[in-house]
Amino acid sequence: MILFLLLLIVAAGIVAVYAASGNAGTHDVTLWQWHWSAVPDWVPVVLTAVVFGGLLLLYMIYSGMVHGVRVGSMRRRVTTRESAIIDLRRDNQRLREENARVRSELNGVDRGVAATSGEREPVEATTAPDRSRSAAPYRPRASFGERVRAFFSGREPAGY
């Protein structure tokens, strides 16, 4: 489309050079019931180029608006889905932390129950270290797409 517009501009330039270089010939033009006399030779060509150029510009404006609407609707959908994913990740992290806390509490209860029940020897709490308190919180590994988006947005370096 842009190439056609550039070719149209080049053609208009060539017609302008033709008209300015002494080719001032004229002829009569009759179209249906209208009649014009002494019309320069280059005028019909320029009028045709202007009509097609105007139609091309209208089409370019229309297709640009359609593209803008499509991109805008996709951006809204992506933003909505990204916010839903962020909410789900936040909820997932909260549930993981709560799960780790409940497991650590249950492990403490199980040790106490095992230490006081039956004829078994008491179980020492130091035999099995509790790693739930010392472990770093779970962070899912970023997907390839997330790493590429982070790199191009300037949030993170390109290292893997």
GIQUI-V743456 format. One record per run of one state. SS is the DSSP state (helix for helix, strand for strand, loop for the rest). FROM is the first residue (numbers start at 1). TO is the last residue. If there is no record, write none. Layout:
ss:SS from:FROM to:TO
ss:SS from:FROM to:TO
This chain:
ss:loop from:1 to:1
ss:helix from:2 to:20
ss:loop from:21 to:25
ss:strand from:26 to:31
ss:loop from:32 to:33
ss:strand from:34 to:40
ss:loop from:41 to:42
ss:helix from:43 to:116
ss:loop from:117 to:143
ss:helix from:144 to:153
ss:loop from:154 to:160
